[in-house]
């Protein structure tokens, strides 16, 4: 116990600093492996083929980045007034702009640019919520910028921590929400002598009420998470300790980060599929893992991300990141199969839809799109942000994907 107390005390300073840097990846995994992702990939196609001409499905998520002035961003850091300062890379002094001049090109079709007018028309009268961590908020901020070119939203609600926000597009009766959650399931940080320890207890049989209590009024939910799992975590189920991540307890089963993430997503998807108070036509989209790109160290050991253009390897897939992404996808496939089986007995369940917004492959190539040193955090000078994404930037692609999914949403039906 004495050694444990000493260890916890010595790590308290780093833990305090880390609390400001919401997301990090202690395993930057900068050495990627060239491999064929289709070897362990499921295709998620949202453009229907012409069966008469025997055309193939187009996998929007399989492609490469091509040079194009302006890329796919439909706004600038001047035309969007809602960009958080930490993601406004030009405002923070970034000079190069080459990272904006790229567009995602699927291999067998074209991906249409985001259209704010069409998006708001499709979601008129609906509530779309992003559920997840600060990268989920990053995604929402991109969408907010794109939509604000069509209609300026009302800033309708903000909680004291800026973790639950609501914007309302009055002309289209459309509501955009962020529901912030570290782990998707219930997670509490251990406090030692009144101070943060950096150690968390997760209860896998209880989803995080911060998002769950709002689920009944949501029409579209985009769920994502991962980066908070890279720290000491103790896993509980039915009031029993079942294992831990990044711990040295001799009598506790060790779990890999990916296993813990899979169990968390399984709990979240099962909860949604069984939610009796929810909209029977609720659409849930998994936004897959968004990789960090720390090089020459991790977030707190001098890691940086100084590239100014994408990686040339169109299949720049790192085995660990891809395994993490595949675990997330397996969990959504699992709940889809369960709903199909239950459909013979519970007709109401048939309305719920689950799909995948698969960003991992595209973003593995974009080490150039992070704020890096240009995130303006006065409390953490000298640290780089290689987790989140500049606005505008490569992350705007995610909303091109989202637009395509919504436009061809019938392919999501079980």
N, C-alpha and C positions, 0 to 999 in steps of 0.2 A: 504493500500500500504506500510506503514511503517513497519508493521509486516512482510509482504512478503519479503521486502528488507532485513530485519534483518535475516529472516530465510534463504534466499538464500546466504547471506554473511557468515553465520555461517557454511553452508554446503560446502563452496567453497574448504576448505582444503581437506575434504574427496573426493570431486569430482575430484580434481587434482590428488590425489593418485590413485583413481580408474581408471583414464585414462590410467595408465600403466597396470592395470590388466584388459585386454580387456573384459573378460567374467566373470560373477559371477552369483550366484543365491541367492538373498536375501531370498528366500523361499526354504531352503534346503530340506524340506519335508522328514526328516529322519525317520518319523514314517510311515512305509509302511503298507498297508492293504492286507492281503491274500484274494484273490478273484479269480474267474475263469475268465481269460482274454477273453475266447471265448464268454462270455456273451455279450460283446460289441466289438467283433473283427471281422474284415474281413480277410479272408484267401487269401494270395497272393502266388500262387504256380507256380513254374517255372520249375518243373520236370513233364513231361507228364506221365499219367498213361498208362499202357497196358490195353486197354479196353477189350481185349479178356480174360484176366485173372482177370478183374474187380478190378484192384489195385486202391487204393486211391491216390489222389494227396498227395505229400509230402510237407508240409509247412516247408520250411527251417528255418523259423524264430521262430518256436515253438520247444523248446528243453531244454537242460540243459548242464551245463559245467561238463566235466569228466576229471579226472586227467590223464595227459599224459606228459611225460618229453619233453620239447621243445614246447609243444602246437602246434600251427599252424604257428608260425613265421618262415619265411624262411631266416632270417638274424639276425645279432647281432648288438650291438651298435658299434662294431669294424669293421664289414664288410660293414656297410653303412656309407658313408662319408657325407651324406646330412641331418642327423638328427639335428634339431635345438637344441642348448645347453639346452634350457628350457624344452625340452622333453627327453633329454638324462639322464634319472634318475640315471643310474649307474655312469656316468661321474660326476654327482652332489652329489655322496656319498651314494646312496641307496645300502644297503648291501643284503637285502633279495631278493631271486630270485624265490620264490614259485609262484608268480603271473604269471610267464611265463609258468608254467607247467599245463596248462589247455587247453582243446579243446572243441569247441562247437559241440554238438551231437544233430541233429534234432531227433524228436521222432520216425519217421517212415522211415528214410533213412539215408544215410551218406552224409556229406558235403565234397566234394573233397577239398584238399589243393590248395592254389593259385599256378598257374603255369605261370611263367613269359613268357616262350617261347610261350605258347598257347595264352596268353593274347595279346602279341604284334602281333601275327599272325592274330588274330581276328580283331584287331584295326589298322592294316597296312593302312597307308594313311589317318587316321582319326585324328580328334581333339577332345579330351575329356576335358571338363572344369568343375571344381568345383566352384560352385557359393554359397557364404555364408560367414560366419564369421571365426574366428580363429579355431573353431573346424573343419570346412571344410578344412582349411589349414592343420590341424592335420591329417585328413583323407588322403589328398593328399600326405603328407610327408611319411605316411605309404606305400602308393602305390609306391612312388618314390623309397623307400628303397627296396621293393620287386622286382621292375623292374630292378633296378641297379645291381642286382645279375646276370641278363641276358645281359644287355647292359648299359654302362655308358652313360647317356644323356648329351647333350650339354645344358649348362645354357644359354639360348638364349636371355632372356629379364628379366629385373628387374627394376621396377619403383622406384623412390626415397624413397617411404614409404614401399617397399617390400610387397605391397598388390596386385600387378598385376605381376605375374611371369609366364614365359614360359620356359618349358624344351622340347628339341627336341631329339627324338631317331632316329638318322639318318639312321641306317640300316633298320628300319622299317617304315620310313617316318611317325612317330607317334608323335603327339604334345600333351603335357600335360600342362594345364593352370589352374591357380587360379585367380578368379575374386572376389575380396573381397567386401562384401556388409553387412552393419549392419542390414538392415531391409528388403531387397529385393525391397522395394518401396523407393521413394524419402524421405529422412529424413535429417533434418538440426538441429543442436544444437543451442539453444538460447545463445547468448552472452550478458553478462551484464557487462557494464563498461570495455569491452574488454576482459573479462575473461569467461571461460567456466562455464555454469550453471548446466550442467547435465540434463537439460530439453530439450526434442526433439519435433519437429513438423514433423509429418508424413503425406504425401500426398498420400492417398491410390489409387488415380486414376492415379498416375504417377510412373512407375517402375524406379528403380535406373539405370541411364544411364551408370554407371560404368560397369555393366554387359550387359545391353540390347544392347548397340552399337556393342558388339562383337558377339552377338548371331548368326548372319547370317553365320559365318564361323565355327560354332560348329556342330559337329555330335552327340556328347553325352554330356548331361548336367546333373550334379548331384547337386541338389538344397537342401539346408538345412539352417536353421536359428531358433533362439528362444531366446537365452540368453540375447540379447541386449534389449529385450522388458521389462525386469524387472526393470523399472525405470520410472520416470514421462514422459509421452508422451501425446501430444495433437494430435488428429486424425482429418484430414481434407479430404474432398471429394468435388470435383467441387468448390473449393475455399471457401467452407463452413466448419466451425468447427462443427463436429458431435459428439465429445465426447473426453474423456481423460482416461488415465490409471494412477493410483497413484497420483491423484490430489484431492484437497479439494475445488475446485471452486463450489459454491452452485448452479449456473445456468448452469452447464455443465454436460451432461449425462456421467455417469461413466461406463466404460467398463472394463471387466476382461482382464488380460494379454492374456489368451487363445483366447478370441474373437478378440483381435487386431492381434494376430499371424494368425488366420484363415483368416482375411480380407487381410492381407499382402500376404499370399500364394495364395489366390484367384486371386488377381491382377496379380501376377507373372505368374500363370498358364494360365490365360486368355490371357495375353500378348503373351506368347509363342504359344498358340494354334492359335492365330490370326496373327502371324508374317508372312507376305507375302514374305519377303526377305529371310526367313530362309530355311534351307534344308528341303524339304518335307518329308524326312525320319528321321528327328531329333528325337532322343530318349531322353526323360526327365525322370530322376529318382528322386523321393523324398527320401532323406535320413532322416528318422524320428528322433525325438528328442533324443539327447544324454544327459542322466541325470547327474547332479552333485551329489556329496555324502558328503556334509559338515555335520559333526557331532559336537554336543556341541557348536554350534554357526554358524554364516554365515561367509562369506569370510573376513569381517573386524571386527569380534567380537570373534576371536579365534577359528573359525571352522577348523576342521582337517579331515583327511581321512587316518587313520593309519592301516586299515585292511591289511592282507597279503594273504588272500584267499577269494574266492567268497562266497557270501551268500549261505547257504544250500538250502533255499527255491527256488525251480526251477521256481515258479511263484511269484517271489518277485516283485509284481506290485504295485506301489504306485498310488493311485487313481488320484492325480492331474497330475502327469507325464503322466499317461496313457491317461487321458482325453486330454492332450495337443497333444500327439501323434495321438490320434484318430481324433482330429480336423484337423490335417495336412492331414491325410489319406482321410477324407471326402472331402477335397478340390480337391485332385487329382482324386477321384472318380467322383466328380461333373464335372470336365472338360472332363473326358473320356465320360461321358454320353452326354455332349453337342456336342462333336465331332461326336458321333454316330448319333445324331439327324441331324447334319449338313451334314453328309455324303451323304444323298440323294440329296443334292443340290450343294455340293462343293467337287468334287472328289479329289482335291488336298489335302484336309485336311486329307484324310484317311491314308496318309503315316505317319503322326506324331504318336508317341507312348509315352505313359506315364506309368510308373511303380513305384513300391515301394521297396526301400531297407530298410527293417524294422529292425532297430538295437535296439529299445527301450527295449524290453523284455530282451534280452541277456545282455545289458549293465546295467540295473538296478541291476543285481546281482554282478557287478564287482567294488565294492567300493575299491578294492585293487589295481586297475590299474592306479590310478592318480599319478601325480608327487608329490602331497602333499608338504612336506617341501623340496623336492629334485628337485627344478626347477631353482635354482641359480640366482634369480633376486635380484641384489644388491640394487635396489631402494625400495624393499618391503620385507626386512628381517622380519621374524616373521609371514608373511602371507603364507597361504597354497594354492596351486593350486589343487582344487578338481573338476575341470571342464574338463581340457584337459587330455590327456592320454599319459603314458610313451611309448617310442619307443625303442625297440619292446615292445609289450604289447597286451592287449585285443582288441585294436582298429584294429589290423591286421585282425581280423575276418571280418570286414566290406568289405575287399577286397576279402575274400573267398566268401562272399555273392555276391559281384559285379561280380566275375568271373562266378559264377553259373548263374546269371541273363543273362550275355552276351552269355554264352554257350547255354542257352535255351531261347533265346530272343523272339522266335515266340509267346510265351505266353503273350507278352506285346502288341501284335497287337490288336487294338480295334475290 
